[in-house]
Amino acid sequence: MTQQQQHQARLAFIGGGNMAEAILGGLLACGYPLSQCVVSEPIQARCEFLQTKYPGLQTLSGSQANQLAVNGSQSSSHTSELINDGSIHVNATAASTHFPPAEVVILAVKPQVLRAVVEDLAAVLRSRQPLVISIAAGIETSAIARFMAEGASSDLQSKDLPPVIRVMPNTPALVLEGAAGMYATAEATAEHRRVAESLMGAVSKQVSWVESESLVDTVTGISGSGPAYFFLMMEAMENAGVALGMDRETAKALTIQTCLGAAKMAQLSDDDLKTLRLKVTSPQGTTDAAIKAFEAGGFCELVEKGVIAADARSRTLAKELGGSKL
């Protein structure tokens, strides 16, 4: 089903950084209507940048910006009142437009500030019940639920928690080549999952669901942090070429294309990765010599240790950033 065939849910991006922009840009490239998107971003200069890049985009900043993005405005006059008392700053399009409530809220803030953001939005999230998608690294859905409980008033404590889907994207999403792991709470329906998969699929060529939230940490170790592993490998290959007398520009170009080509072969081939490697490795040949040198240095063990270390650090961050208040 294409974006045009689907109901175009009202999206509120809480945070307008690089990953939020990547998702927004990917959606717009797929035909998602700009009029259905609003970005709440505390840095006014960033709002102005987004307005320039995406003319007509509704952006908000100020103390009440997140609330308005999620809850919607009662009327254009209500928005004007908030502008006049300094609670929000909006672009011209937003100032003259009635804000409907958000149906999907994308939490795209740094994990260190997520608690404060969710606690501030707790009442409106529990009353409006939008689909909440969090791309904040390291914060478990149970912590997000607790933040909502801590921030809501007593009369809202009986309200059900909204569905939450936790996403671990990676930086290649910035060039629409991302990979994302996703976990949904019990409150999320099949339709919620479809919506989240459609939104993240705009920037991620691979979207994979995990049924245990602990596996989001493993996703972090493989694809979340994974681009840096390949950058390190490419950096080492480039430096080796330079050490052998090649100019850096040529070494870099050959390294990058080799990485792209190998990934494409792995993506399109019916062979598993080991078989592909063996097909390139002639006994006693140049590739065989390189592989043996890698193996002698414990290459595979080092990669495994790296993935495990990233997984462990993700779990530690979840405890540090999602823990109860002291």
Salt bridges, closest charged atoms under 4 A:
GLU21 OE1 - ARG46 NH2 2.74
GLU21 OE2 - LYS53 NZ 2.62
GLU103 OE2 - HIS7 NE2 2.98
GLU119 OE2 - ARG115 NH1 3.89
GLU119 OE1 - LYS325 NZ 3.20
GLU150 OE1 - ARG115 NH1 3.18
GLU150 OE2 - ARG146 NE 3.95
GLU177 OE2 - LYS205 NZ 2.94
GLU191 OE2 - ARG194 NH2 2.64
GLU211 OE1 - ARG193 NH2 3.53
GLU213 OE2 - ARG166 NH1 3.02
ASP217 OD2 - ARG315 NH1 3.61
GLU238 OE2 - ARG248 NH1 2.70
ASP271 OD2 - LYS279 NZ 2.42
ASP288 OD2 - LYS292 NZ 3.21
ASP311 OD1 - ARG315 NE 2.56
GLU320 OE2 - ARG313 NH1 3.64
